[in-house]
Amino acid sequence: MINILLCDDHAVVRMGLKMLLNNHEDMQVVGEASEGNEGIQQALELKPDVVVMDLSMPHGKDGMSATSELKKLMPEIAILILTMHDDEEYLFRGIQAGASGCILKSAPHDELLAAIRSVASGNAYLHPSATKRLMEEYIGSVKQGNTDTFNLLSDREKEVLTLIAKGFSNKEIAEQLVISVKTVETHKGNLMEKLQMKTRPELVAYALKKGLLGYGI
């Protein structure tokens, strides 16, 4: 069962989403919020698997800020951005804030269901037009030689990477950062995926190159 928290300032939208999602055996809406601060509080209390987060909430904390703050507090949570803006600026900002995916409010119902299931399983999800734009942007950056995978890492992932490079075990890292071993393993997996690395020595070498230990190579 995928437990879902809805964060959208429109009550009618929340009601429609709740009816749609609760109609599927593998999903249930466990909470609702009308703005970012309320969404963060609800997430901390309810610990949902997925937060469906609207970006445009004019009253209180907006969805972008709430996503960034929530990922710092609960790194393991999956956040699916729900937006009406078919614009790469919103896409990139949402992903940088820590969202696992992005989908348009105008998307078909089956696409929304697929997106929720995807991020709940630990995968990323981008609506087709966003994927095309993201690839075009990435390819353009590579051609210009100005892409740097280090910028894809969250602050917490950089902390974990630094401690890995210093030789700490997952348990020791968990104790230092006051998080669970499972969360450390999740961060380590994300690091390897983002940096396209498969071994701990590769991570250590990368950290040295980036000067995370106070000196570079």
C-alpha positions in Angstrom: 0.0 0.0 0.0 1.4 3.4 -1.0 0.5 6.0 1.6 0.1 9.5 0.0 0.0 13.0 1.3 -1.6 15.7 -0.9 -0.3 19.2 -0.7 -2.3 21.6 -2.8 -4.0 25.0 -2.0 -7.2 24.1 -3.9 -9.6 22.0 -1.9 -11.5 20.9 -5.0 -8.2 19.6 -6.6 -7.4 17.7 -3.4 -10.9 16.2 -3.3 -10.6 15.0 -6.9 -7.2 13.5 -6.4 -8.2 11.8 -3.2 -11.2 10.1 -4.9 -9.1 9.0 -7.8 -6.2 7.6 -5.7 -8.4 5.9 -3.0 -10.2 4.1 -5.8 -7.0 2.0 -6.4 -6.2 -0.9 -4.1 -2.5 -0.1 -3.8 -3.0 3.5 -2.8 -4.5 5.5 0.0 -4.5 9.2 0.8 -3.5 9.5 4.5 -3.4 13.3 4.8 -4.0 16.7 3.1 -2.4 20.1 3.4 -3.2 23.5 1.8 0.3 25.0 2.0 4.0 24.1 2.5 4.4 24.5 6.2 1.3 22.4 6.9 2.6 19.8 4.3 5.9 19.5 6.2 4.2 19.1 9.5 1.8 16.5 8.1 4.6 14.6 6.5 6.6 14.5 9.8 3.6 13.2 11.7 2.1 10.8 9.1 5.4 9.6 7.4 3.8 9.0 4.0 5.6 7.1 1.2 4.8 9.9 -1.4 4.0 13.5 -1.1 2.2 15.0 -4.2 3.3 18.6 -4.0 1.8 21.5 -5.9 4.4 24.2 -6.7 2.1 27.2 -6.8 0.6 27.8 -3.4 0.4 31.6 -2.8 -0.5 31.4 0.9 2.2 30.2 3.3 5.3 28.3 2.1 5.4 27.5 -1.6 5.9 24.0 -2.9 9.5 24.5 -4.0 10.6 25.7 -0.6 8.6 23.0 1.1 10.2 20.3 -1.1 13.7 21.5 -0.3 13.0 21.6 3.5 11.2 18.3 3.6 14.0 16.5 1.8 16.4 17.8 4.4 14.2 16.5 7.2 13.1 13.3 5.6 15.7 12.3 2.9 14.0 9.0 2.3 10.6 10.5 1.3 9.5 10.6 -2.3 8.1 13.9 -3.6 6.2 14.2 -6.8 5.8 17.7 -8.1 2.4 18.6 -9.5 2.4 21.7 -11.6 0.5 23.5 -14.4 3.8 25.0 -15.7 5.1 23.2 -18.7 8.4 25.0 -18.3 11.9 23.6 -17.9 12.7 26.3 -15.3 10.2 24.8 -12.9 11.3 21.2 -13.8 15.0 21.9 -13.0 14.2 23.9 -9.9 12.0 21.1 -8.6 14.6 18.4 -9.2 17.3 20.5 -7.6 15.1 20.9 -4.6 15.0 17.1 -4.2 11.8 16.0 -5.9 11.7 12.5 -7.3 9.6 13.5 -10.2 7.4 16.1 -11.9 4.1 15.8 -13.6 1.7 18.2 -15.2 -1.8 18.9 -13.7 -3.1 18.4 -17.2 -1.7 14.8 -17.5 -4.1 11.8 -17.9 -5.1 10.0 -14.7 -3.1 6.8 -15.7 0.1 8.9 -16.1 -0.4 10.3 -12.6 -0.9 6.8 -11.2 2.2 5.6 -13.0 4.2 8.5 -11.7 3.2 7.8 -8.0 4.0 4.2 -8.3 7.4 5.0 -9.9 8.6 7.4 -7.2 7.2 5.2 -4.5 9.5 2.4 -5.8 12.5 4.7 -5.6 12.6 5.6 -9.2 12.4 9.0 -10.9 9.5 10.1 -13.1 9.3 13.0 -15.5 6.5 13.7 -17.9 7.5 13.0 -21.6 7.9 16.6 -22.7 10.0 17.3 -19.6 12.3 14.3 -20.3 12.9 15.6 -23.8 13.8 19.1 -22.5 16.0 17.7 -19.8 18.0 15.5 -22.2 18.3 18.5 -24.6 19.6 20.7 -21.8 22.0 18.0 -20.6 23.4 17.3 -24.1 23.8 21.0 -24.6 25.7 21.4 -21.4 28.0 18.4 -22.2 28.8 19.9 -25.7 29.7 23.2 -24.0 31.7 21.4 -21.4 30.0 23.1 -18.4 28.2 20.2 -16.8 29.4 19.0 -13.3 27.8 16.1 -11.6 28.9 17.5 -8.2 26.1 20.1 -8.6 23.5 17.3 -8.7 24.4 16.2 -5.2 22.3 17.5 -2.2 24.0 18.9 0.9 23.3 15.8 2.8 24.8 13.6 0.0 27.9 15.7 0.1 28.2 15.1 3.8 27.8 11.4 3.4 30.3 11.4 0.6 32.9 13.2 2.8 32.4 10.8 5.7 32.7 7.8 3.3 36.0 9.3 2.0 37.2 9.6 5.6 36.8 5.9 6.1 33.7 5.8 8.3 31.4 2.8 8.2 27.7 3.2 7.4 26.9 2.8 11.1 29.4 5.4 12.1 28.1 7.9 9.5 24.5 7.3 10.7 25.6 8.1 14.3 27.4 11.3 13.3 24.6 12.6 11.2 21.9 11.3 13.6 20.1 9.4 10.8 19.4 5.7 10.3 21.8 3.2 8.7 19.1 2.6 6.1 19.0 6.3 5.2 22.8 6.3 4.9 22.6 3.4 2.5 20.0 5.3 0.5 22.2 8.3 0.2 25.2 6.1 -0.8 23.0 4.5 -3.5 21.9 7.9 -4.8 25.6 9.0 -4.8 26.6 6.0 -6.9 23.7 6.5 -9.3 24.3 10.2 -9.8 28.0 9.9 -10.1 27.8 6.7 -12.2 30.1 4.8 -9.8 29.9 1.3 -8.5 32.5 1.0 -5.7 33.5 2.7 -2.5 37.1 3.4 -3.7 35.6 5.3 -6.7 33.6 7.5 -4.3 36.8 8.1 -2.2 38.8 9.1 -5.3 36.0 11.4 -6.4 35.8 13.1 -3.0 39.6 13.6 -3.0 39.4 15.2 -6.5 36.7 17.6 -5.3 38.8 18.6 -2.3 36.2 17.4 0.3 39.0 16.2 2.6 40.7 19.6 2.6 43.1 18.7 -0.3 42.6 17.7 -3.9 44.4 15.5 -6.4 
